[in-house]
């Protein structure tokens, strides 16, 4: 029995090792050119008047003539209540934005938008210019990334993975 156990132990020790080996290689290049953009917020019209020792037939705001026009201000009539006395008077008018219809057929060329909205609050960013933007990765994982113009980015990645089970 001892001989059989020794013989079995020797066979187990002499058996070849077994393992699963997996090797994966992947590569990617991402080239990005920012788009031109414009964000606009239309402001409304406002009117206010205040004072002391003043009588008034207040002005105000007249509704727009059509759906795309801006409101306008009507002047009021103001007189001093007590002649020769001290008085204060303040009148304020902010004319809101008319609707400016951007030409739907306008195109973007070289990162520039042909027609921009002209409202009270506008933020506009120029688009990127691809220029010489390029990227390659060869089979050995060597990368060649070339910078483009403003508003561009190039990202290269090479991943080597080995799994032993």
N, CA and C atoms as an extended XYZ file, in Angstrom:
495
Properties=species:S:1:pos:R:3:atomname:S:1:resname:S:1:resid:I:1 pbc="F F F"
N         0.818       -1.182        0.000 N   UNK     1
C         0.000        0.000        0.000 CA  UNK     1
C         0.861        1.243        0.000 C   UNK     1
N         1.955        1.183        0.755 N   UNK     2
C         2.828        2.326        0.784 CA  UNK     2
C         3.436        2.575       -0.585 C   UNK     2
N         3.771        1.487       -1.297 N   UNK     3
C         4.358        1.650       -2.618 CA  UNK     3
C         3.340        2.287       -3.565 C   UNK     3
N         2.090        1.900       -3.479 N   UNK     4
C         1.051        2.460       -4.345 CA  UNK     4
C         0.854        3.951       -4.055 C   UNK     4
N         0.893        4.331       -2.791 N   UNK     5
C         0.735        5.729       -2.399 CA  UNK     5
C         1.911        6.561       -2.898 C   UNK     5
N         3.122        6.038       -2.785 N   UNK     6
C         4.313        6.744       -3.267 CA  UNK     6
C         4.243        6.880       -4.785 C   UNK     6
N         3.831        5.799       -5.477 N   UNK     7
C         3.730        5.829       -6.923 CA  UNK     7
C         2.670        6.849       -7.369 C   UNK     7
N         1.534        6.860       -6.708 N   UNK     8
C         0.469        7.824       -7.023 CA  UNK     8
C         0.946        9.261       -6.794 C   UNK     8
N         1.653        9.516       -5.710 N   UNK     9
C         2.180       10.850       -5.398 CA  UNK     9
C         3.157       11.294       -6.466 C   UNK     9
N         3.971       10.399       -6.955 N   UNK    10
C         4.939       10.746       -7.987 CA  UNK    10
C         4.237       11.086       -9.303 C   UNK    10
N         3.155       10.379       -9.612 N   UNK    11
C         2.405       10.669      -10.832 CA  UNK    11
C         1.728       12.039      -10.769 C   UNK    11
N         1.187       12.359       -9.617 N   UNK    12
C         0.507       13.647       -9.454 CA  UNK    12
C         1.515       14.785       -9.583 C   UNK    12
N         2.695       14.602       -8.993 N   UNK    13
C         3.714       15.644       -9.038 CA  UNK    13
C         4.281       15.798      -10.443 C   UNK    13
N         4.316       14.732      -11.224 N   UNK    14
C         4.889       14.774      -12.565 CA  UNK    14
C         3.870       15.247      -13.597 C   UNK    14
N         2.600       15.376      -13.236 N   UNK    15
C         1.568       15.796      -14.189 CA  UNK    15
C         1.833       17.237      -14.618 C   UNK    15
N         1.612       17.554      -15.879 N   UNK    16
C         1.874       18.919      -16.355 CA  UNK    16
C         0.886       19.912      -15.735 C   UNK    16
N         1.357       21.156      -15.509 N   UNK    17
C         0.493       22.223      -14.983 CA  UNK    17
C        -0.476       22.648      -16.086 C   UNK    17
N        -1.671       23.026      -15.708 N   UNK    18
C        -2.669       23.442      -16.680 CA  UNK    18
C        -3.175       24.839      -16.294 C   UNK    18
N        -3.147       25.785      -17.244 N   UNK    19
C        -3.638       27.136      -16.981 CA  UNK    19
C        -4.229       27.694      -18.266 C   UNK    19
N        -5.279       28.533      -18.121 N   UNK    20
C        -5.829       29.274      -19.255 CA  UNK    20
C        -5.118       30.619      -19.303 C   UNK    20
N        -4.555       30.957      -20.437 N   UNK    21
C        -3.874       32.243      -20.612 CA  UNK    21
C        -4.594       32.990      -21.721 C   UNK    21
N        -5.009       34.201      -21.411 N   UNK    22
C        -5.699       35.042      -22.382 CA  UNK    22
C        -4.914       36.342      -22.533 C   UNK    22
N        -4.686       36.745      -23.744 N   UNK    23
C        -3.994       38.004      -24.013 CA  UNK    23
C        -4.879       38.849      -24.919 C   UNK    23
N        -5.111       40.108      -24.525 N   UNK    24
C        -5.950       41.020      -25.323 CA  UNK    24
C        -5.195       42.322      -25.532 C   UNK    24
N        -5.263       42.820      -26.727 N   UNK    25
C        -4.674       44.111      -27.079 CA  UNK    25
C        -5.778       44.941      -27.719 C   UNK    25
N        -5.912       46.169      -27.285 N   UNK    26
C        -6.896       47.053      -27.917 CA  UNK    26
C        -6.322       48.457      -27.980 C   UNK    26
N        -6.751       49.183      -28.986 N   UNK    27
C        -6.297       50.557      -29.143 CA  UNK    27
C        -7.448       51.406      -29.640 C   UNK    27
N        -7.387       52.703      -29.329 N   UNK    28
C        -8.425       53.619      -29.804 CA  UNK    28
C        -7.859       55.032      -29.895 C   UNK    28
N        -8.416       55.781      -30.804 N   UNK    29
C        -8.090       57.199      -30.969 CA  UNK    29
C        -9.407       57.954      -31.008 C   UNK    29
N        -9.502       59.029      -30.230 N   UNK    30
C       -10.697       59.875      -30.254 CA  UNK    30
C       -10.267       61.282      -30.649 C   UNK    30
N       -10.847       61.797      -31.720 N   UNK    31
C       -10.583       63.151      -32.198 CA  UNK    31
C       -11.854       63.963      -32.029 C   UNK    31
N       -11.751       65.145      -31.395 N   UNK    32
C       -12.930       65.951      -31.097 CA  UNK    32
C       -12.729       67.379      -31.592 C   UNK    32
N       -13.746       67.911      -32.253 N   UNK    33
C       -13.764       69.324      -32.654 CA  UNK    33
C       -15.020       69.925      -32.047 C   UNK    33
N       -14.853       70.941      -31.182 N   UNK    34
C       -15.997       71.565      -30.519 CA  UNK    34
C       -16.901       72.257      -31.532 C   UNK    34
N       -18.192       72.191      -31.282 N   UNK    35
C       -19.177       72.846      -32.151 CA  UNK    35
C       -19.347       74.305      -31.745 C   UNK    35
N       -19.712       75.132      -32.697 N   UNK    36
C       -20.066       76.512      -32.392 CA  UNK    36
C       -21.410       76.497      -31.680 C   UNK    36
N       -21.618       77.437      -30.748 N   UNK    37
C       -22.877       77.461      -30.007 CA  UNK    37
C       -23.240       78.894      -29.634 C   UNK    37
N       -24.516       79.116      -29.509 N   UNK    38
C       -25.018       80.411      -29.073 CA  UNK    38
C       -26.232       80.181      -28.185 C   UNK    38
N       -26.226       80.808      -27.017 N   UNK    39
C       -27.361       80.702      -26.102 CA  UNK    39
C       -27.868       82.116      -25.839 C   UNK    39
N       -29.139       82.341      -26.076 N   UNK    40
C       -29.702       83.676      -25.936 CA  UNK    40
C       -30.912       83.668      -25.009 C   UNK    40
N       -31.021       84.719      -24.203 N   UNK    41
C       -32.172       84.898      -23.332 CA  UNK    41
C       -32.786       86.258      -23.655 C   UNK    41
N       -34.027       86.235      -24.011 N   UNK    42
C       -34.743       87.456      -24.370 CA  UNK    42
C       -35.152       88.177      -23.099 C   UNK    42
N       -34.920       89.500      -23.029 N   UNK    43
C       -35.340       90.268      -21.855 CA  UNK    43
C       -36.648       90.994      -22.155 C   UNK    43
N       -37.447       91.178      -21.149 N   UNK    44
C       -38.743       91.836      -21.301 CA  UNK    44
C       -38.661       93.328      -21.037 C   UNK    44
N       -39.709       94.030      -21.377 N   UNK    45
C       -39.779       95.473      -21.139 CA  UNK    45
C       -40.249       95.738      -19.719 C   UNK    45
N       -39.775       96.857      -19.155 N   UNK    46
C       -40.242       97.243      -17.824 CA  UNK    46
C       -40.328       98.763      -17.738 C   UNK    46
N       -41.250       99.252      -16.884 N   UNK    47
C       -41.465      100.679      -16.709 CA  UNK    47
C       -41.757      100.928      -15.240 C   UNK    47
N       -41.178      101.995      -14.703 N   UNK    48
C       -41.521      102.387      -13.340 CA  UNK    48
C       -41.414      103.901      -13.218 C   UNK    48
N       -42.204      104.459      -12.323 N   UNK    49
C       -42.163      105.894      -12.041 CA  UNK    49
C       -42.445      106.085      -10.562 C   UNK    49
N       -41.720      107.008       -9.932 N   UNK    50
C       -41.969      107.321       -8.531 CA  UNK    50
C       -41.581      108.775       -8.278 C   UNK    50
N       -42.120      109.358       -7.228 N   UNK    51
C       -41.782      110.740       -6.899 CA  UNK    51
C       -42.589      111.238       -5.725 C   UNK    51
N       -42.232      112.441       -5.295 N   UNK    52
C       -43.006      113.118       -4.250 CA  UNK    52
C       -43.221      114.556       -4.687 C   UNK    52
N       -44.347      115.122       -4.280 N   UNK    53
C       -44.774      116.465       -4.675 CA  UNK    53
C       -44.912      116.560       -6.195 C   UNK    53
N       -45.372      115.435       -6.800 N   UNK    54
C       -45.579      115.399       -8.244 CA  UNK    54
C       -46.901      114.694       -8.483 C   UNK    54
N       -47.729      115.306       -9.331 N   UNK    55
C       -48.930      114.587       -9.759 CA  UNK    55
C       -48.658      114.117      -11.176 C   UNK    55
N       -49.190      112.967      -11.479 N   UNK    56
C       -48.828      112.371      -12.760 CA  UNK    56
C       -50.006      111.700      -13.414 C   UNK    56
N       -50.008      111.813      -14.708 N   UNK    57
C       -50.779      110.917      -15.546 CA  UNK    57
C       -49.702      110.022      -16.121 C   UNK    57
N       -49.590      108.847      -15.539 N   UNK    58
C       -48.457      107.990      -15.863 CA  UNK    58
C       -48.431      107.571      -17.310 C   UNK    58
N       -47.218      107.422      -17.772 N   UNK    59
C       -47.006      106.848      -19.090 CA  UNK    59
C       -47.170      105.356      -18.958 C   UNK    59
N       -46.264      104.629      -19.502 N   UNK    60
C       -46.324      103.183      -19.381 CA  UNK    60
C       -45.808      102.519      -20.624 C   UNK    60
N       -46.218      101.297      -20.773 N   UNK    61
C       -45.744      100.492      -21.887 CA  UNK    61
C       -46.897      100.218      -22.836 C   UNK    61
N       -46.627      100.412      -24.107 N   UNK    62
C       -47.602      100.088      -25.136 CA  UNK    62
C       -47.259       98.721      -25.704 C   UNK    62
N       -48.268       97.902      -25.854 N   UNK    63
C       -48.054       96.561      -26.392 CA  UNK    63
C       -47.441       96.645      -27.784 C   UNK    63
N       -46.637       95.663      -28.145 N   UNK    64
C       -46.001       95.655      -29.467 CA  UNK    64
C       -47.034       95.666      -30.590 C   UNK    64
N       -46.627       96.225      -31.719 N   UNK    65
C       -47.504       96.296      -32.890 CA  UNK    65
C       -47.762       94.911      -33.485 C   UNK    65
N       -46.786       94.020      -33.380 N   UNK    66
C       -46.985       92.654      -33.857 CA  UNK    66
C       -46.190       91.701      -32.961 C   UNK    66
N       -46.294       90.436      -33.239 N   UNK    67
C       -45.708       89.424      -32.354 CA  UNK    67
C       -44.188       89.449      -32.304 C   UNK    67
N       -43.531       90.087      -33.262 N   UNK    68
C       -42.073       90.106      -33.260 CA  UNK    68
C       -41.484       91.442      -32.806 C   UNK    68
N       -42.310       92.461      -32.603 N   UNK    69
C       -41.815       93.790      -32.208 CA  UNK    69
C       -41.622       93.865      -30.696 C   UNK    69
N       -40.895       94.896      -30.264 N   UNK    70
C       -40.707       95.142      -28.833 CA  UNK    70
C       -41.740       96.159      -28.369 C   UNK    70
N       -42.042       96.149      -27.074 N   UNK    71
C       -42.957       97.136      -26.507 CA  UNK    71
C       -42.303       98.514      -26.571 C   UNK    71
N       -43.127       99.561      -26.531 N   UNK    72
C       -42.608      100.938      -26.539 CA  UNK    72
C       -43.138      101.673      -25.312 C   UNK    72
N       -42.502      102.817      -25.005 N   UNK    73
C       -42.895      103.585      -23.821 CA  UNK    73
C       -43.792      104.754      -24.214 C   UNK    73
N       -44.833      104.948      -23.426 N   UNK    74
C       -45.683      106.129      -23.564 CA  UNK    74
C       -45.223      107.140      -22.535 C   UNK    74
N       -44.975      108.354      -22.946 N   UNK    75
C       -44.603      109.391      -21.988 CA  UNK    75
C       -45.841      109.811      -21.206 C   UNK    75
N       -45.646      110.085      -19.934 N   UNK    76
C       -46.751      110.549      -19.109 CA  UNK    76
C       -46.754      112.073      -19.040 C   UNK    76
N       -47.689      112.600      -18.273 N   UNK    77
C       -47.759      114.035      -18.027 CA  UNK    77
C       -47.541      114.239      -16.540 C   UNK    77
N       -46.580      115.098      -16.183 N   UNK    78
C       -46.191      115.257      -14.791 CA  UNK    78
C       -46.198      116.749      -14.450 C   UNK    78
N       -46.770      117.086      -13.301 N   UNK    79
C       -46.757      118.477      -12.835 CA  UNK    79
C       -46.417      118.496      -11.352 C   UNK    79
N       -45.812      119.616      -10.959 N   UNK    80
C       -45.447      119.762       -9.553 CA  UNK    80
C       -46.721      120.096       -8.783 C   UNK    80
N       -46.938      119.388       -7.674 N   UNK    81
C       -48.160      119.557       -6.917 CA  UNK    81
C       -48.195      120.912       -6.200 C   UNK    81
N       -47.156      121.243       -5.466 N   UNK    82
C       -47.075      122.521       -4.768 CA  UNK    82
C       -45.989      123.346       -5.432 C   UNK    82
N       -46.398      124.396       -6.117 N   UNK    83
C       -45.435      125.233       -6.835 CA  UNK    83
C       -44.377      125.764       -5.875 C   UNK    83
N       -43.110      125.700       -6.294 N   UNK    84
C       -42.016      126.219       -5.484 CA  UNK    84
C       -41.529      125.265       -4.414 C   UNK    84
N       -42.240      124.159       -4.167 N   UNK    85
C       -41.824      123.202       -3.133 CA  UNK    85
C       -40.804      122.193       -3.689 C   UNK    85
N       -40.151      121.535       -2.784 N   UNK    86
C       -39.195      120.504       -3.194 CA  UNK    86
C       -39.956      119.317       -3.787 C   UNK    86
N       -39.334      118.677       -4.752 N   UNK    87
C       -39.960      117.501       -5.345 CA  UNK    87
C       -38.881      116.521       -5.804 C   UNK    87
N       -39.286      115.284       -5.939 N   UNK    88
C       -38.424      114.251       -6.527 CA  UNK    88
C       -39.255      113.500       -7.556 C   UNK    88
N       -38.551      113.051       -8.580 N   UNK    89
C       -39.251      112.289       -9.604 CA  UNK    89
C       -38.235      111.381      -10.308 C   UNK    89
N       -38.615      110.133      -10.455 N   UNK    90
C       -37.781      109.169      -11.174 CA  UNK    90
C       -38.671      108.367      -12.103 C   UNK    90
N       -38.218      108.238      -13.330 N   UNK    91
C       -38.932      107.427      -14.317 CA  UNK    91
C       -37.906      106.526      -14.995 C   UNK    91
N       -38.251      105.255      -15.173 N   UNK    92
C       -37.311      104.301      -15.754 CA  UNK    92
C       -38.038      103.414      -16.756 C   UNK    92
N       -37.387      103.178      -17.880 N   UNK    93
C       -37.948      102.301      -18.906 CA  UNK    93
C       -36.821      101.453      -19.490 C   UNK    93
N       -37.037      100.162      -19.532 N   UNK    94
C       -36.127       99.251      -20.224 CA  UNK    94
C       -36.906       98.642      -21.369 C   UNK    94
N       -36.407       98.881      -22.576 N   UNK    95
C       -37.097       98.313      -23.732 CA  UNK    95
C       -36.608       96.885      -23.939 C   UNK    95
N       -37.556       95.982      -23.949 N   UNK    96
C       -37.230       94.567      -24.119 CA  UNK    96
C       -36.831       94.244      -25.540 C   UNK    96
N       -36.497       93.009      -25.733 N   UNK    97
C       -36.037       92.543      -27.040 CA  UNK    97
C       -37.199       92.291      -27.985 C   UNK    97
N       -37.010       92.702      -29.222 N   UNK    98
C       -37.914       92.284      -30.284 CA  UNK    98
C       -37.498       90.863      -30.649 C   UNK    98
N       -38.411       90.123      -31.205 N   UNK    99
C       -38.069       88.767      -31.635 CA  UNK    99
C       -37.269       88.887      -32.910 C   UNK    99
N       -36.048       88.395      -32.869 N   UNK   100
C       -35.237       88.425      -34.081 CA  UNK   100
C       -35.223       87.008      -34.605 C   UNK   100
N       -35.715       86.837      -35.784 N   UNK   101
C       -35.843       85.514      -36.371 CA  UNK   101
C       -34.539       85.185      -37.090 C   UNK   101
N       -33.840       84.163      -36.587 N   UNK   102
C       -32.589       83.743      -37.202 CA  UNK   102
C       -32.909       82.972      -38.462 C   UNK   102
N       -32.203       83.267      -39.511 N   UNK   103
C       -32.398       82.595      -40.788 CA  UNK   103
C       -32.151       81.101      -40.618 C   UNK   103
N       -33.175       80.296      -40.814 N   UNK   104
C       -33.039       78.850      -40.613 CA  UNK   104
C       -32.139       78.224      -41.660 C   UNK   104
N       -31.857       78.943      -42.736 N   UNK   105
C       -30.986       78.415      -43.776 CA  UNK   105
C       -29.528       78.785      -43.560 C   UNK   105
N       -29.199       79.457      -42.431 N   UNK   106
C       -27.811       79.853      -42.217 CA  UNK   106
C       -26.955       78.617      -41.966 C   UNK   106
N       -25.708       78.708      -42.361 N   UNK   107
C       -24.805       77.569      -42.225 CA  UNK   107
C       -23.638       77.930      -41.327 C   UNK   107
N       -22.944       76.911      -40.873 N   UNK   108
C       -21.749       77.095      -40.062 CA  UNK   108
C       -20.558       76.827      -40.969 C   UNK   108
N       -19.655       77.791      -41.063 N   UNK   109
C       -18.476       77.647      -41.901 CA  UNK   109
C       -17.253       78.024      -41.083 C   UNK   109
N       -16.272       77.147      -41.015 N   UNK   110
C       -15.044       77.403      -40.242 CA  UNK   110
C       -15.350       77.762      -38.797 C   UNK   110
N       -16.365       77.124      -38.204 N   UNK   111
C       -16.685       77.361      -36.804 CA  UNK   111
C       -17.437       78.643      -36.545 C   UNK   111
N       -17.932       79.308      -37.577 N   UNK   112
C       -18.642       80.574      -37.420 CA  UNK   112
C       -20.093       80.391      -37.851 C   UNK   112
N       -21.017       80.818      -36.985 N   UNK   113
C       -22.439       80.748      -37.315 CA  UNK   113
C       -22.804       82.010      -38.087 C   UNK   113
N       -23.474       81.842      -39.223 N   UNK   114
C       -23.794       82.970      -40.087 CA  UNK   114
C       -24.662       84.036      -39.438 C   UNK   114
N       -25.709       83.660      -38.714 N   UNK   115
C       -26.623       84.609      -38.080 CA  UNK   115
C       -26.760       84.265      -36.610 C   UNK   115
N       -26.575       85.258      -35.746 N   UNK   116
C       -26.696       85.045      -34.308 CA  UNK   116
C       -27.877       85.835      -33.772 C   UNK   116
N       -28.527       85.347      -32.733 N   UNK   117
C       -29.623       86.097      -32.130 CA  UNK   117
C       -29.094       87.363      -31.461 C   UNK   117
N       -29.867       88.435      -31.503 N   UNK   118
C       -29.461       89.699      -30.892 CA  UNK   118
C       -30.416       90.015      -29.751 C   UNK   118
N       -30.293       89.296      -28.644 N   UNK   119
C       -31.145       89.506      -27.482 CA  UNK   119
C       -30.355       90.159      -26.367 C   UNK   119
N       -31.026       90.459      -25.264 N   UNK   120
C       -30.413       91.168      -24.141 CA  UNK   120
C       -29.284       90.410      -23.485 C   UNK   120
N       -29.332       89.104      -23.455 N   UNK   121
C       -28.269       88.292      -22.863 CA  UNK   121
C       -27.904       87.202      -23.861 C   UNK   121
N       -26.679       87.252      -24.371 N   UNK   122
C       -26.239       86.274      -25.362 CA  UNK   122
C       -24.836       85.796      -25.006 C   UNK   122
N       -24.654       84.484      -25.018 N   UNK   123
C       -23.335       83.889      -24.855 CA  UNK   123
C       -23.060       83.075      -26.106 C   UNK   123
N       -21.968       83.399      -26.788 N   UNK   124
C       -21.630       82.718      -28.029 CA  UNK   124
C       -20.216       82.177      -27.939 C   UNK   124
N       -20.027       80.938      -28.360 N   UNK   125
C       -18.690       80.360      -28.404 CA  UNK   125
C       -18.385       79.938      -29.832 C   UNK   125
N       -17.166       80.213      -30.248 N   UNK   126
C       -16.744       79.833      -31.593 CA  UNK   126
C       -16.517       78.330      -31.633 C   UNK   126
N       -16.691       77.767      -32.775 N   UNK   127
C       -16.430       76.344      -32.949 CA  UNK   127
C       -14.945       76.089      -33.126 C   UNK   127
N       -14.553       74.854      -32.942 N   UNK   128
C       -13.160       74.477      -33.138 CA  UNK   128
C       -12.823       74.415      -34.614 C   UNK   128
N       -11.532       74.427      -34.881 N   UNK   129
C       -11.048       74.329      -36.251 CA  UNK   129
C       -10.134       73.112      -36.319 C   UNK   129
N       -10.522       72.119      -37.104 N   UNK   130
C        -9.785       70.857      -37.140 CA  UNK   130
C        -8.319       71.048      -37.515 C   UNK   130
N        -8.033       71.896      -38.469 N   UNK   131
C        -6.640       72.120      -38.865 CA  UNK   131
C        -5.953       70.799      -39.199 C   UNK   131
N        -4.828       70.511      -38.530 N   UNK   132
C        -4.057       69.294      -38.781 CA  UNK   132
C        -4.430       68.159      -37.828 C   UNK   132
N        -5.554       68.245      -37.142 N   UNK   133
C        -5.957       67.243      -36.152 CA  UNK   133
C        -5.946       65.848      -36.766 C   UNK   133
N        -5.186       64.929      -36.128 N   UNK   134
C        -5.097       63.560      -36.636 CA  UNK   134
C        -4.587       62.644      -35.531 C   UNK   134
N        -4.795       61.349      -35.699 N   UNK   135
C        -4.299       60.388      -34.730 CA  UNK   135
C        -4.248       58.996      -35.313 C   UNK   135
N        -3.153       58.277      -35.047 N   UNK   136
C        -3.014       56.888      -35.479 CA  UNK   136
C        -2.321       56.087      -34.379 C   UNK   136
N        -2.600       54.783      -34.352 N   UNK   137
C        -1.912       53.851      -33.457 CA  UNK   137
C        -1.542       52.647      -34.315 C   UNK   137
N        -0.243       52.265      -34.308 N   UNK   138
C         0.152       51.106      -35.110 CA  UNK   138
C         0.000       49.815      -34.293 C   UNK   138
N         0.297       48.683      -34.912 N   UNK   139
C         0.086       47.382      -34.265 CA  UNK   139
C         0.990       47.163      -33.064 C   UNK   139
N         2.065       47.914      -32.949 N   UNK   140
C         2.959       47.799      -31.789 CA  UNK   140
C         2.497       48.693      -30.635 C   UNK   140
N         1.443       49.479      -30.855 N   UNK   141
C         0.925       50.359      -29.803 CA  UNK   141
C         1.543       51.739      -29.822 C   UNK   141
N         2.344       52.049      -30.819 N   UNK   142
C         2.968       53.364      -30.936 CA  UNK   142
C         1.925       54.364      -31.445 C   UNK   142
N         1.789       55.500      -30.738 N   UNK   143
C         0.771       56.494      -31.081 CA  UNK   143
C         1.381       57.696      -31.765 C   UNK   143
N         0.628       58.258      -32.692 N   UNK   144
C         1.010       59.505      -33.344 CA  UNK   144
C        -0.223       60.396      -33.326 C   UNK   144
N        -0.248       61.390      -32.414 N   UNK   145
C        -1.368       62.322      -32.286 CA  UNK   145
C        -0.894       63.699      -32.722 C   UNK   145
N        -1.662       64.347      -33.586 N   UNK   146
C        -1.299       65.662      -34.098 CA  UNK   146
C        -2.332       66.677      -33.627 C   UNK   146
N        -1.855       67.759      -33.016 N   UNK   147
C        -2.747       68.806      -32.507 CA  UNK   147
C        -3.467       69.494      -33.659 C   UNK   147
N        -4.711       69.860      -33.399 N   UNK   148
C        -5.482       70.625      -34.370 CA  UNK   148
C        -5.482       72.096      -33.974 C   UNK   148
N        -6.453       72.832      -34.461 N   UNK   149
C        -6.581       74.234      -34.105 CA  UNK   149
C        -7.295       74.386      -32.768 C   UNK   149
N        -7.691       75.617      -32.465 N   UNK   150
C        -8.405       75.911      -31.214 CA  UNK   150
C        -9.697       75.104      -31.147 C   UNK   150
N       -10.078       74.697      -29.926 N   UNK   151
C       -11.331       73.967      -29.725 CA  UNK   151
C       -11.280       72.525      -30.184 C   UNK   151
N       -10.089       71.905      -30.187 N   UNK   152
C        -9.968       70.507      -30.586 CA  UNK   152
C        -9.228       69.717      -29.518 C   UNK   152
N        -9.378       68.393      -29.543 N   UNK   153
C        -8.608       67.522      -28.656 CA  UNK   153
C        -8.401       66.181      -29.342 C   UNK   153
N        -7.272       65.545      -29.009 N   UNK   154
C        -6.951       64.219      -29.529 CA  UNK   154
C        -6.537       63.353      -28.350 C   UNK   154
N        -7.141       62.172      -28.232 N   UNK   155
C        -6.825       61.243      -27.150 CA  UNK   155
C        -6.545       59.877      -27.753 C   UNK   155
N        -5.403       59.295      -27.377 N   UNK   156
C        -5.051       57.960      -27.848 CA  UNK   156
C        -4.905       57.024      -26.661 C   UNK   156
N        -5.246       55.757      -26.867 N   UNK   157
C        -5.161       54.775      -25.776 CA  UNK   157
C        -4.770       53.428      -26.353 C   UNK   157
N        -3.812       52.771      -25.681 N   UNK   158
C        -3.424       51.408      -26.038 CA  UNK   158
C        -3.480       50.588      -24.760 C   UNK   158
N        -4.219       49.470      -24.770 N   UNK   159
C        -4.394       48.635      -23.578 CA  UNK   159
C        -3.884       47.237      -23.895 C   UNK   159
N        -3.025       46.731      -23.006 N   UNK   160
C        -2.528       45.366      -23.097 CA  UNK   160
C        -2.979       44.631      -21.835 C   UNK   160
N        -3.683       43.515      -22.008 N   UNK   161
C        -4.236       42.780      -20.862 CA  UNK   161
C        -3.854       41.315      -20.995 C   UNK   161
N        -3.306       40.767      -19.908 N   UNK   162
C        -2.979       39.335      -19.852 CA  UNK   162
C        -3.689       38.750      -18.639 C   UNK   162
N        -4.439       37.665      -18.855 N   UNK   163
C        -5.159       36.986      -17.792 CA  UNK   163
C        -4.676       35.543      -17.711 C   UNK   163
N        -4.292       35.117      -16.519 N   UNK   164
C        -3.882       33.722      -16.291 CA  UNK   164
C        -4.823       33.134      -15.240 C   UNK   164
N        -5.428       31.990      -15.583 N   UNK   165
C        -6.357       31.347      -14.658 CA  UNK   165
C        -5.880       29.976      -14.341 C   UNK   165
